[in-house]
Amino acid sequence: MVGFREQPGWRKALEDLQTARAILLLGATDTGKTTFLCWLANGLYAQGHRVAIVDADVGQSSLGPPTTIGLGVVAQPFESLQELTPVGLFFVGSTSPRSHLLPMLVGTKRMVDRAHTLGVDHVIVDTCGFIAAGGGQALRYYTITLVDPNVVVCLQRAHECEGILLAYRRSQRPQVLRLRASVACRRRGMEERRLYREQSWQRYFANPELITLSWDDLNLVDTPLWRGVPLEASSRLHFLRPGRPEILWMERREDELLLITRTRLAPNDVTDIERAEGRHVQTWIAGELHGTLLGLLDKAGETLGLGILQQIDFSRHHLDVLAACRQGKIAGIQWSRTRLGAAGELQRPLADPT
């Protein structure tokens, strides 16, 4: 096929996968999984098959922006997944699966299920290269359990995936198909991967719209705020002191208080409030929340697109969000700890309140 350097074993694999409705690709970083996926999807499409692709590599996403699991359908021959228009997204909220194993599992399963509803002949799932013992192997095992593929195609340089494949030595399903890692695949360094993510976000937010949302009208998922009992402005007056930063928001959570201030409270101010209230005090500066990457959700909780938090108006309960999708359908927001700068560069993640 034009644009692809076919590797040994690929042609036989295409023949073997003719009847596999669900195919999952497994392999370490830079073993050629995505290249093989594109070659395979084109090959199946050329034979008249209807093909859907689930891109579950949240760090180096090609089908949708980084931090998401994307779903696309092949409508014509293509050379890169970036040529496909996503028909579904799931916001994981991070470029690393290590601390987001549960969203990775749920998101992959959700996109595969949606793909099957489209009436395709094949769903091909591209996974990330996180296969290390412990978290990586557990993620792969439970992903395979949930997706229930007919065939797992393993691309490896030596035996790096065999610890995962031990679970299927005596199983009839999934069938395991082993291929050598592509000799044409070039290893990419951390800096190249970082640059790829930044460029992906720049493209995604190339023509954003600044929208204002009322948090009172939204479903709030994984939010770090508004989970306690808010103290109204009149109730916060006794916290005012000469020279003390303005408290923009305060809420009670069991045995603690969460404060949002315009500038940082001095340690002695925090101690005074803790003594007066008999509760542990946690604080954020309002500006620390700006730049947070948000998932924008519809009424069913499906990801419409992504947005970047620009500002919070605590008095009016408004959020200003730089969004890459239309405002009218947004019924919820999903928070993350990922923060982006104006040029799509990753900033320091949102830390816990101090």
N, C-alpha and C positions, 0 to 999 in steps of 0.2 A: 504494500500500500504506500502511496506517495507520502513523503514526509516522515516515514518511520524506518529505522534500521532494524529489520527483523532479526531476532536472535534465535539460536538453536533451540528447538523444542516448542517454539511458539505456534508453528503451523499445526503440529500435532495437538497442542492444547486447544486450538480453535475447533478442531474436529471433535475433541472429547467434550467440549462445553456446549455443544449444540442443543442439548436437552436440559441443561442446568438452568432452572428458573432463578435461583439466587446463587451468586458467586461472590465470595469474599476474598480479598487480596491481603496477604500477610507478609510482612518483611520488615527488616530494620531500615533505618534512614539511608537514603541514596542507594537503593538496590534496584530501582527502575520500576517500582509498582505503578506509578502514574503513567509512565510511558507505555507499559504493557497494557494497562487499562484502556488507554486511548486506542492502541492498536487493536485490541480485542473488540472494543465497542464498535469501531469502524468495520472490522471484519464481519461481525454479526449483523450489523446494519446493512452492509453490502449484500448479504445473503437474504435480505428481506425481513429480518427480525426486528421487533420493536424493543428498544434498549433504554433503560433508565440507569442513571449513575448517582450513587450517593458518595459524596466526598466528605469523609470523616477525619481529615487531617487538619485540625483546627489551627495549627501553627503555620502551615504553608498552604492554606486553602487556595484552590484554583477555581472552585465552583461556589462563588460567594466570597464575602470578605473574611479575613482571619477572625477567629473566635467563634465561627459558625460552622455547622454541618449543613452542607448544601445538597439539594436534589435537582437534577437536570434530566432532560429527555433528549435523546439524539434525534434530530429532525433532518440532518444532512451530514455528509462527511465533514470531519473537523480534524485539526492537528493539535489543538490545545483545549483543555477543559474551560479555559477562560472565554472561548468562543460560544459556550452554551449559556443560555439565560436561565438562571435558577427559577424553578417553579415551586420551590419550598426551601425554607431555612429554619434552623433551630439554633438559638443563641446559647452557646455554652458559657461565654463570658470570659474566656481565657485562651491564650495561645499555647498553653501547656495543659495536657490532660492529667498531669500527676496529682493535682489537688482537686480535680473536677471529674473523678471517675464516674460518679452517679449521673451527672448531666451528659457525659459522653455516651453512656449506655442508653439512657432514655432517648437522647436525641437521635442516635443511630437507628434505634428500633423504630422511632416515630417516622423518620424519613423513609426507611425501608417499607413500612406499612403503607405509607402514602403512595410510594412508588407502585406497589402491587395494585392499589385501587385504580391506577391509570390504565390497567389492562395491557401492560407490557409483557413481552416474552421473557426478558432477562432483567434482573436487577444486579448491577455490579457495585460492590462496596469497596472503596479504597480506604484503608486504615492508615493511621499515623505510624511512625517508626518506633514508638515507645513499646519495646518488647522485653525490657529488662526484668529480671527475676523480681518477684514481689508484685508491685503495682502494675507493671506492664504486662506480665503474664496473666495476672488476674483479670485485667481489662480485656485482654484478647479472649480468654476462655469464656467470660460471661457475655462478651459481644457475640461470639459464635453461638452460645447457648440461646440468646435472645433472637438473633437474626435467623438461625436455623438454616444456613446455606446448604445447598446440595453439594457444593464443591468449595473447598478452601484451596486457593492457589498460593503457594508459598514460594517467594523469591528470596534466596539466601546465598551468601558468599561461601559459607562453609556449613556449619550446623547450628547457627545462632537461634533458629526457631524451633529446634527439636524439643526443647523443654516444654513448649506450648503444645506441640503435636503429640506428645506422649499421651495426652488425654483421649486420643482418637485411634490408638493402635489397634483396638479390637472393635471398632465401630464401623457400621455400614454407612452411616451418615454422620458427619459429612465425609465425602470422599476427599482425600488429600492428594493434590497434584503439586509436585515439587519441580521448580525451575531454577536454573542458575541465575544469579543476579546479572543484570545486563552489563556487558563489558563496556558498553558505550556510556554508562552512567557515571557522571562526574560527582565526586564528593564536594559538597558545599559547606563552607565554614559558617560560623556563627554570625559574622558581620554580613555576609551575603544573604543569609536568611533574614536578618533584621531589616536589611534594605528592601528585600522582597515584600515583607509585611508593610513597611511604610509606603511603598509604592502602591500596594494593593489598597490600602486605606485611602490614599490620595485619589486614586481612581474612583473608589466607591463614593467618597464625599466630594466629588468634583463639582457637583451642582446642588448643594444642599439648600434646604429651606429652614429658616429660623421660625420655629413654632412655639406657642405658649400653651402649656397644658396645666389644668388644675388637678392637683394630686387628690382632691376630694372626689373627683369623677373617674379615678383610675383604679384598676386592679394593680396592686403593688406586690411584686415578686422579689424575694431576697433583699428587700429594702433595709438599709441600715438605720433609717429614720422612721418615725411615725408608728412605732411598734408599742409605745407606751402611752401613758395618759398625759396629754399636753397641758402645760400651764399657760393660761392666757396672759396677755401682756400686763393686765392689771395685777395679776398674781405675782408677776416677776419684779414689781417695783421695789420691793424691799431688798432685792439683791443689788440694786444700784448703789454705787459708791463713787465719790469723786475720784477720777482717774482710772476707774475700773472699766474694761472694755464693755461695749454694749452686748447684751445677751439677746441674740436674734430668735432663739428657739430653746425651749426647755421642755423635757418630758420625763415623767417618772416611770421607772421600770423596776418593779419589785423593790429591791433594796438599793437602787442606784438612781442617780439623776444623769441625764444626757443633756449637755449644753452645747449650743452652736453659738459661737461668738465671732465678732468681726475681726478681732485680733486676739492673740493668745493671752489667756489669764495668767497672772503671776501665781507661783506656787502658794504663796500665803493667802491669795484670794480663794484658791481652790480649797485650802484647809479651812478657811473661815466658813465657806458655804457647807462643807461636809459636817462641821461641828454644829452649825445652826440647824441643818436638816436631818442629821443623823443618818446620812446615806453616802455611799461612795459616789464621787463625781467623776464623770468622763466628759471630755470636751473635744470638739472639732472646731477648727477655724473654718468659716464658710468657704473660703477660697480653696481649701483642701479637697472639697467635693467637686469643684469645677473640673471639667475635662473627663468626667467619668463616662465610660462607654455604656450605653443602655440598649437593651433589646426593646423594640416597640412592638406591642402585641395587639392582636385583634380580640374580639369578645370570646373566642374559643381558646385563647392562649397561644395561638400560632404566631410565629415571628413574622411580622410584616417587613421589618428592616431594622437598621441600627440608627442610633442617635448619640450625640455628644452633649452632655449637660454643660450649659453655658453659665447659668445663674439660677439661684433659688430666691424667690421673693417670699419670705416667711410670713410677712404680714398679710399677703393676699392669697397665700397657698398656691403660688404659681411656679412652674418650672419653665425656663427658656431652654429649648433643645434645638441643636443643629441636626436636622433630620434628613435622611435619604429616602423618605417615603411620605406619602400624603397624610395630612393630619386627620382627615375625616374618619378614617377607619380605626384609629388608635384608641384602644380601650384599656390598655395596661402598659406598664413598664417593668422591665426586669433589670435589676441593678447588677453591676459587676465591680470588681476591684481594679479592672483595667482602665487606665487613663491615657488619653491621647492629647498631643499638642496640636497646634494649628497646622503643622505640615504633616500630620499623620504619624509623628514620631511617638514611640512609647515613652510615657513619663513614669515617674515613680508610682507604683501601685497605691491605691487607696489603703492607707494603714488603719489599724484599729484606733478608736479614739483614745486619747491619752488621759 
